Amino acid sequence: MTLKSGSGYFSGKTYRIHFQKAGYSDKTIELDSGLSGWYWGNILFGGLVGMLVVDPLTGAMYKLPEFASADMGQPLAGVSELPVKTRVGDDSASDMRAR
């Protein structure tokens, strides 16, 4: 799944990921964007236009983690093995996408 790392001018994106599997307690984690190390490359390669206009507008100045996981803990008693379901949502979305 591809997620946007920026949510506006100089604003990173945060997502809540909800893991759900029959027989286990549900888990929710937060996936927060951080400043990309390449953003500072604008000092050498992109200049002030890249640093103050292009990267902040496109969200390129932020990066999300490549991987997210949650420890579902021990299975609850008497439930067989079923696939994990996840939902990803952000603070601005009113609906959640099921995967």
Protein Blocks (a to p, Z undefined) as FASTA:
>chain_A
ZZdfbfbehiacddddddddehiacddddddddddfklmmmmmmnommlmmmmmmmnopm
pccdfbdcddebjadehiacdddddddddfkbmbdcdZZ
